[in-house]
């Protein structure tokens, strides 16, 4: 629950990103190699997926509706050139 309250501002996300990158070296670099046009929100979603959060938890952390996460995941799959049947979680877990 503490992570939920601490990621509301961009500054908090910057701190989170530093710690996340420390544990998951080159994760964002590898994402950018796959698609250099990913947005900050795409990076955030990927990081939360990498942390094995479910859609409800991601929605809480990002302060959005759970349906928004579903839409974001669909768009992210397209940006990463994955098939509809592809497992987004598995793909992201294997990055880095």
ZADREN-626483 format. One record per atom (N, C-alpha, C): atom name; x, y, z; residue number from 1. Coordinates in nm, 2 decimals. Example, Ala and Ser with C-alpha at 12.3 -4.5 7.8 and 13.67 -1.06 7.14 Angstrom:
<recs>
+------+--------+--------+--------+------+
: name :     px :     py :     pz : resi :
+------+--------+--------+--------+------+
:    N :   1.32 :  -0.57 :   0.78 :    1 :
:   CA :   1.23 :  -0.45 :   0.78 :    1 :
:    C :   1.32 :  -0.33 :   0.78 :    1 :
:    N :   1.28 :  -0.22 :   0.71 :    2 :
:   CA :   1.37 :  -0.11 :   0.71 :    2 :
:    C :   1.29 :   0.00 :   0.79 :    2 :
+------+--------+--------+--------+------+
</recs>
This chain:
<recs>
+------+--------+--------+--------+------+
: name :     px :     py :     pz : resi :
+------+--------+--------+--------+------+
:    N :   0.08 :  -0.12 :   0.00 :    1 :
:   CA :   0.00 :   0.00 :   0.00 :    1 :
:    C :   0.09 :   0.13 :   0.00 :    1 :
:    N :   0.21 :   0.12 :   0.06 :    2 :
:   CA :   0.29 :   0.23 :   0.07 :    2 :
:    C :   0.34 :   0.28 :  -0.07 :    2 :
:    N :   0.36 :   0.18 :  -0.16 :    3 :
:   CA :   0.40 :   0.22 :  -0.30 :    3 :
:    C :   0.29 :   0.29 :  -0.37 :    3 :
:    N :   0.16 :   0.26 :  -0.34 :    4 :
:   CA :   0.05 :   0.33 :  -0.40 :    4 :
:    C :   0.05 :   0.48 :  -0.37 :    4 :
:    N :   0.08 :   0.51 :  -0.25 :    5 :
:   CA :   0.07 :   0.65 :  -0.21 :    5 :
:    C :   0.20 :   0.73 :  -0.25 :    5 :
:    N :   0.31 :   0.66 :  -0.28 :    6 :
:   CA :   0.43 :   0.73 :  -0.30 :    6 :
:    C :   0.46 :   0.76 :  -0.45 :    6 :
:    N :   0.37 :   0.71 :  -0.54 :    7 :
:   CA :   0.40 :   0.73 :  -0.68 :    7 :
:    C :   0.30 :   0.82 :  -0.75 :    7 :
:    N :   0.25 :   0.91 :  -0.68 :    8 :
:   CA :   0.15 :   1.00 :  -0.74 :    8 :
:    C :   0.21 :   1.11 :  -0.82 :    8 :
:    N :   0.33 :   1.16 :  -0.79 :    9 :
:   CA :   0.39 :   1.27 :  -0.86 :    9 :
:    C :   0.50 :   1.22 :  -0.95 :    9 :
:    N :   0.54 :   1.31 :  -1.05 :   10 :
:   CA :   0.65 :   1.27 :  -1.14 :   10 :
:    C :   0.78 :   1.26 :  -1.06 :   10 :
:    N :   0.80 :   1.34 :  -0.96 :   11 :
:   CA :   0.92 :   1.34 :  -0.88 :   11 :
:    C :   0.93 :   1.20 :  -0.81 :   11 :
:    N :   0.82 :   1.15 :  -0.76 :   12 :
:   CA :   0.82 :   1.02 :  -0.70 :   12 :
:    C :   0.85 :   0.91 :  -0.80 :   12 :
:    N :   0.80 :   0.93 :  -0.92 :   13 :
:   CA :   0.83 :   0.83 :  -1.02 :   13 :
:    C :   0.97 :   0.83 :  -1.06 :   13 :
:    N :   1.03 :   0.95 :  -1.06 :   14 :
:   CA :   1.18 :   0.95 :  -1.09 :   14 :
:    C :   1.26 :   0.88 :  -0.99 :   14 :
:    N :   1.22 :   0.89 :  -0.86 :   15 :
:   CA :   1.29 :   0.82 :  -0.75 :   15 :
:    C :   1.27 :   0.67 :  -0.77 :   15 :
:    N :   1.14 :   0.63 :  -0.80 :   16 :
:   CA :   1.11 :   0.49 :  -0.82 :   16 :
:    C :   1.19 :   0.43 :  -0.94 :   16 :
:    N :   1.20 :   0.51 :  -1.04 :   17 :
:   CA :   1.27 :   0.47 :  -1.16 :   17 :
:    C :   1.42 :   0.44 :  -1.13 :   17 :
:    N :   1.48 :   0.53 :  -1.05 :   18 :
:   CA :   1.62 :   0.50 :  -1.01 :   18 :
:    C :   1.64 :   0.37 :  -0.94 :   18 :
:    N :   1.55 :   0.34 :  -0.84 :   19 :
:   CA :   1.56 :   0.22 :  -0.77 :   19 :
:    C :   1.53 :   0.10 :  -0.86 :   19 :
:    N :   1.43 :   0.12 :  -0.94 :   20 :
:   CA :   1.39 :   0.01 :  -1.03 :   20 :
:    C :   1.50 :  -0.03 :  -1.13 :   20 :
:    N :   1.56 :   0.08 :  -1.19 :   21 :
:   CA :   1.67 :   0.06 :  -1.28 :   21 :
:    C :   1.79 :  -0.01 :  -1.21 :   21 :
:    N :   1.81 :   0.03 :  -1.08 :   22 :
:   CA :   1.92 :  -0.03 :  -1.01 :   22 :
:    C :   1.91 :  -0.18 :  -1.00 :   22 :
:    N :   1.78 :  -0.23 :  -0.98 :   23 :
:   CA :   1.75 :  -0.37 :  -0.97 :   23 :
:    C :   1.74 :  -0.44 :  -1.11 :   23 :
:    N :   1.68 :  -0.36 :  -1.20 :   24 :
:   CA :   1.66 :  -0.42 :  -1.34 :   24 :
:    C :   1.74 :  -0.34 :  -1.44 :   24 :
:    N :   1.87 :  -0.36 :  -1.44 :   25 :
:   CA :   1.96 :  -0.29 :  -1.52 :   25 :
:    C :   1.92 :  -0.29 :  -1.67 :   25 :
:    N :   1.93 :  -0.17 :  -1.73 :   26 :
:   CA :   1.91 :  -0.16 :  -1.88 :   26 :
:    C :   1.76 :  -0.19 :  -1.92 :   26 :
:    N :   1.67 :  -0.20 :  -1.83 :   27 :
:   CA :   1.53 :  -0.24 :  -1.86 :   27 :
:    C :   1.47 :  -0.13 :  -1.96 :   27 :
:    N :   1.48 :  -0.01 :  -1.92 :   28 :
:   CA :   1.43 :   0.10 :  -2.01 :   28 :
:    C :   1.50 :   0.11 :  -2.14 :   28 :
:    N :   1.64 :   0.09 :  -2.13 :   29 :
:   CA :   1.71 :   0.10 :  -2.26 :   29 :
:    C :   1.67 :  -0.01 :  -2.36 :   29 :
:    N :   1.64 :  -0.13 :  -2.30 :   30 :
:   CA :   1.60 :  -0.24 :  -2.39 :   30 :
:    C :   1.46 :  -0.21 :  -2.44 :   30 :
:    N :   1.37 :  -0.16 :  -2.36 :   31 :
:   CA :   1.24 :  -0.12 :  -2.41 :   31 :
:    C :   1.25 :  -0.02 :  -2.52 :   31 :
:    N :   1.34 :   0.08 :  -2.51 :   32 :
:   CA :   1.36 :   0.18 :  -2.61 :   32 :
:    C :   1.42 :   0.12 :  -2.74 :   32 :
:    N :   1.50 :   0.01 :  -2.72 :   33 :
:   CA :   1.55 :  -0.05 :  -2.84 :   33 :
:    C :   1.43 :  -0.12 :  -2.92 :   33 :
:    N :   1.34 :  -0.17 :  -2.85 :   34 :
:   CA :   1.22 :  -0.24 :  -2.91 :   34 :
:    C :   1.13 :  -0.13 :  -2.98 :   34 :
:    N :   1.11 :  -0.02 :  -2.91 :   35 :
:   CA :   1.03 :   0.09 :  -2.97 :   35 :
:    C :   1.07 :   0.22 :  -2.90 :   35 :
:    N :   1.15 :   0.30 :  -2.97 :   36 :
:   CA :   1.19 :   0.43 :  -2.91 :   36 :
:    C :   1.08 :   0.53 :  -2.89 :   36 :
:    N :   0.96 :   0.50 :  -2.94 :   37 :
:   CA :   0.85 :   0.60 :  -2.92 :   37 :
:    C :   0.76 :   0.57 :  -2.81 :   37 :
:    N :   0.80 :   0.48 :  -2.72 :   38 :
:   CA :   0.72 :   0.45 :  -2.60 :   38 :
:    C :   0.71 :   0.57 :  -2.51 :   38 :
:    N :   0.60 :   0.60 :  -2.45 :   39 :
:   CA :   0.58 :   0.71 :  -2.37 :   39 :
:    C :   0.62 :   0.69 :  -2.22 :   39 :
:    N :   0.63 :   0.79 :  -2.14 :   40 :
:   CA :   0.66 :   0.77 :  -2.00 :   40 :
:    C :   0.55 :   0.68 :  -1.94 :   40 :
:    N :   0.43 :   0.69 :  -1.97 :   41 :
:   CA :   0.32 :   0.61 :  -1.92 :   41 :
:    C :   0.35 :   0.46 :  -1.96 :   41 :
:    N :   0.39 :   0.44 :  -2.08 :   42 :
:   CA :   0.42 :   0.30 :  -2.13 :   42 :
:    C :   0.53 :   0.25 :  -2.04 :   42 :
:    N :   0.64 :   0.33 :  -2.01 :   43 :
:   CA :   0.75 :   0.28 :  -1.93 :   43 :
:    C :   0.70 :   0.25 :  -1.79 :   43 :
:    N :   0.61 :   0.33 :  -1.74 :   44 :
:   CA :   0.56 :   0.30 :  -1.60 :   44 :
:    C :   0.48 :   0.17 :  -1.60 :   44 :
:    N :   0.39 :   0.15 :  -1.70 :   45 :
:   CA :   0.31 :   0.03 :  -1.71 :   45 :
:    C :   0.40 :  -0.09 :  -1.72 :   45 :
:    N :   0.51 :  -0.08 :  -1.80 :   46 :
:   CA :   0.60 :  -0.19 :  -1.81 :   46 :
:    C :   0.67 :  -0.22 :  -1.68 :   46 :
:    N :   0.71 :  -0.12 :  -1.61 :   47 :
:   CA :   0.77 :  -0.14 :  -1.48 :   47 :
:    C :   0.68 :  -0.21 :  -1.38 :   47 :
:    N :   0.56 :  -0.17 :  -1.38 :   48 :
:   CA :   0.46 :  -0.23 :  -1.29 :   48 :
:    C :   0.43 :  -0.38 :  -1.33 :   48 :
:    N :   0.43 :  -0.40 :  -1.46 :   49 :
:   CA :   0.41 :  -0.54 :  -1.50 :   49 :
:    C :   0.53 :  -0.63 :  -1.46 :   49 :
:    N :   0.65 :  -0.57 :  -1.48 :   50 :
:   CA :   0.77 :  -0.64 :  -1.44 :   50 :
:    C :   0.77 :  -0.67 :  -1.29 :   50 :
:    N :   0.70 :  -0.59 :  -1.21 :   51 :
:   CA :   0.69 :  -0.61 :  -1.06 :   51 :
:    C :   0.58 :  -0.71 :  -1.03 :   51 :
:    N :   0.52 :  -0.77 :  -1.13 :   52 :
:   CA :   0.41 :  -0.87 :  -1.12 :   52 :
:    C :   0.28 :  -0.81 :  -1.05 :   52 :
:    N :   0.25 :  -0.69 :  -1.08 :   53 :
:   CA :   0.13 :  -0.63 :  -1.03 :   53 :
:    C :   0.01 :  -0.67 :  -1.12 :   53 :
:    N :  -0.10 :  -0.69 :  -1.06 :   54 :
:   CA :  -0.22 :  -0.71 :  -1.14 :   54 :
:    C :  -0.28 :  -0.58 :  -1.18 :   54 :
:    N :  -0.38 :  -0.59 :  -1.27 :   55 :
:   CA :  -0.44 :  -0.47 :  -1.33 :   55 :
:    C :  -0.50 :  -0.38 :  -1.22 :   55 :
:    N :  -0.56 :  -0.44 :  -1.12 :   56 :
:   CA :  -0.63 :  -0.36 :  -1.02 :   56 :
:    C :  -0.52 :  -0.28 :  -0.94 :   56 :
:    N :  -0.41 :  -0.35 :  -0.91 :   57 :
:   CA :  -0.30 :  -0.28 :  -0.83 :   57 :
:    C :  -0.24 :  -0.17 :  -0.92 :   57 :
:    N :  -0.22 :  -0.20 :  -1.05 :   58 :
:   CA :  -0.16 :  -0.10 :  -1.14 :   58 :
:    C :  -0.25 :   0.02 :  -1.14 :   58 :
:    N :  -0.38 :   0.00 :  -1.15 :   59 :
:   CA :  -0.48 :   0.11 :  -1.16 :   59 :
:    C :  -0.47 :   0.20 :  -1.04 :   59 :
:    N :  -0.45 :   0.13 :  -0.92 :   60 :
:   CA :  -0.44 :   0.21 :  -0.80 :   60 :
:    C :  -0.31 :   0.29 :  -0.79 :   60 :
:    N :  -0.20 :   0.23 :  -0.83 :   61 :
:   CA :  -0.07 :   0.30 :  -0.83 :   61 :
:    C :  -0.07 :   0.42 :  -0.93 :   61 :
:    N :  -0.13 :   0.40 :  -1.05 :   62 :
:   CA :  -0.13 :   0.50 :  -1.15 :   62 :
:    C :  -0.25 :   0.60 :  -1.14 :   62 :
:    N :  -0.34 :   0.57 :  -1.04 :   63 :
:   CA :  -0.46 :   0.65 :  -1.01 :   63 :
:    C :  -0.55 :   0.66 :  -1.13 :   63 :
:    N :  -0.58 :   0.55 :  -1.20 :   64 :
:   CA :  -0.67 :   0.54 :  -1.31 :   64 :
:    C :  -0.77 :   0.43 :  -1.29 :   64 :
:    N :  -0.87 :   0.42 :  -1.37 :   65 :
:   CA :  -0.97 :   0.31 :  -1.36 :   65 :
:    C :  -0.90 :   0.18 :  -1.42 :   65 :
:    N :  -0.94 :   0.07 :  -1.36 :   66 :
:   CA :  -0.89 :  -0.06 :  -1.41 :   66 :
:    C :  -0.91 :  -0.08 :  -1.56 :   66 :
:    N :  -1.02 :  -0.03 :  -1.61 :   67 :
:   CA :  -1.04 :  -0.04 :  -1.76 :   67 :
:    C :  -0.94 :   0.03 :  -1.84 :   67 :
:    N :  -0.89 :   0.14 :  -1.78 :   68 :
:   CA :  -0.78 :   0.21 :  -1.85 :   68 :
:    C :  -0.66 :   0.13 :  -1.86 :   68 :
:    N :  -0.63 :   0.05 :  -1.76 :   69 :
:   CA :  -0.51 :  -0.04 :  -1.76 :   69 :
:    C :  -0.53 :  -0.14 :  -1.88 :   69 :
:    N :  -0.65 :  -0.20 :  -1.89 :   70 :
:   CA :  -0.68 :  -0.29 :  -2.00 :   70 :
:    C :  -0.65 :  -0.23 :  -2.13 :   70 :
:    N :  -0.70 :  -0.11 :  -2.15 :   71 :
:   CA :  -0.67 :  -0.04 :  -2.28 :   71 :
:    C :  -0.52 :  -0.01 :  -2.30 :   71 :
:    N :  -0.46 :   0.03 :  -2.20 :   72 :
:   CA :  -0.32 :   0.06 :  -2.20 :   72 :
:    C :  -0.23 :  -0.06 :  -2.24 :   72 :
:    N :  -0.27 :  -0.17 :  -2.18 :   73 :
:   CA :  -0.20 :  -0.30 :  -2.20 :   73 :
:    C :  -0.22 :  -0.34 :  -2.35 :   73 :
:    N :  -0.34 :  -0.32 :  -2.40 :   74 :
:   CA :  -0.37 :  -0.35 :  -2.54 :   74 :
:    C :  -0.28 :  -0.27 :  -2.64 :   74 :
:    N :  -0.28 :  -0.14 :  -2.61 :   75 :
:   CA :  -0.20 :  -0.04 :  -2.69 :   75 :
:    C :  -0.05 :  -0.07 :  -2.68 :   75 :
:    N :   0.00 :  -0.11 :  -2.56 :   76 :
:   CA :   0.14 :  -0.14 :  -2.53 :   76 :
:    C :   0.18 :  -0.27 :  -2.62 :   76 :
:    N :   0.09 :  -0.37 :  -2.62 :   77 :
:   CA :   0.12 :  -0.49 :  -2.70 :   77 :
:    C :   0.14 :  -0.45 :  -2.85 :   77 :
:    N :   0.06 :  -0.36 :  -2.90 :   78 :
:   CA :   0.07 :  -0.32 :  -3.04 :   78 :
:    C :   0.20 :  -0.24 :  -3.06 :   78 :
:    N :   0.24 :  -0.16 :  -2.96 :   79 :
:   CA :   0.36 :  -0.08 :  -2.97 :   79 :
:    C :   0.48 :  -0.17 :  -2.97 :   79 :
:    N :   0.47 :  -0.28 :  -2.89 :   80 :
:   CA :   0.58 :  -0.38 :  -2.88 :   80 :
:    C :   0.58 :  -0.48 :  -2.99 :   80 :
:    N :   0.49 :  -0.47 :  -3.09 :   81 :
:   CA :   0.47 :  -0.56 :  -3.20 :   81 :
:    C :   0.44 :  -0.70 :  -3.16 :   81 :
:    N :   0.36 :  -0.72 :  -3.06 :   82 :
:   CA :   0.32 :  -0.85 :  -3.01 :   82 :
:    C :   0.19 :  -0.89 :  -3.07 :   82 :
:    N :   0.17 :  -1.02 :  -3.09 :   83 :
:   CA :   0.04 :  -1.07 :  -3.14 :   83 :
:    C :  -0.06 :  -1.06 :  -3.03 :   83 :
:    N :  -0.19 :  -1.06 :  -3.06 :   84 :
:   CA :  -0.29 :  -1.05 :  -2.97 :   84 :
:    C :  -0.28 :  -1.17 :  -2.86 :   84 :
:    N :  -0.24 :  -1.29 :  -2.91 :   85 :
:   CA :  -0.23 :  -1.40 :  -2.82 :   85 :
:    C :  -0.11 :  -1.40 :  -2.74 :   85 :
:    N :  -0.01 :  -1.32 :  -2.77 :   86 :
:   CA :   0.12 :  -1.31 :  -2.69 :   86 :
:    C :   0.09 :  -1.27 :  -2.55 :   86 :
:    N :   0.17 :  -1.33 :  -2.46 :   87 :
:   CA :   0.17 :  -1.30 :  -2.32 :   87 :
:    C :   0.25 :  -1.18 :  -2.28 :   87 :
:    N :   0.19 :  -1.06 :  -2.26 :   88 :
:   CA :   0.26 :  -0.94 :  -2.23 :   88 :
:    C :   0.35 :  -0.95 :  -2.11 :   88 :
:    N :   0.29 :  -1.01 :  -2.00 :   89 :
:   CA :   0.37 :  -1.03 :  -1.88 :   89 :
:    C :   0.50 :  -1.11 :  -1.90 :   89 :
:    N :   0.48 :  -1.22 :  -1.97 :   90 :
:   CA :   0.60 :  -1.30 :  -2.00 :   90 :
:    C :   0.71 :  -1.23 :  -2.08 :   90 :
:    N :   0.66 :  -1.15 :  -2.18 :   91 :
:   CA :   0.75 :  -1.08 :  -2.27 :   91 :
:    C :   0.83 :  -0.97 :  -2.18 :   91 :
:    N :   0.76 :  -0.90 :  -2.10 :   92 :
:   CA :   0.82 :  -0.80 :  -2.02 :   92 :
:    C :   0.91 :  -0.85 :  -1.91 :   92 :
:    N :   0.87 :  -0.97 :  -1.85 :   93 :
:   CA :   0.96 :  -1.03 :  -1.75 :   93 :
:    C :   1.09 :  -1.07 :  -1.81 :   93 :
:    N :   1.09 :  -1.11 :  -1.94 :   94 :
:   CA :   1.21 :  -1.15 :  -2.01 :   94 :
:    C :   1.30 :  -1.04 :  -2.06 :   94 :
:    N :   1.26 :  -0.92 :  -2.04 :   95 :
:   CA :   1.34 :  -0.80 :  -2.08 :   95 :
:    C :   1.43 :  -0.77 :  -1.96 :   95 :
:    N :   1.56 :  -0.75 :  -2.00 :   96 :
:   CA :   1.66 :  -0.72 :  -1.89 :   96 :
:    C :   1.71 :  -0.85 :  -1.84 :   96 :
+------+--------+--------+--------+------+
</recs>
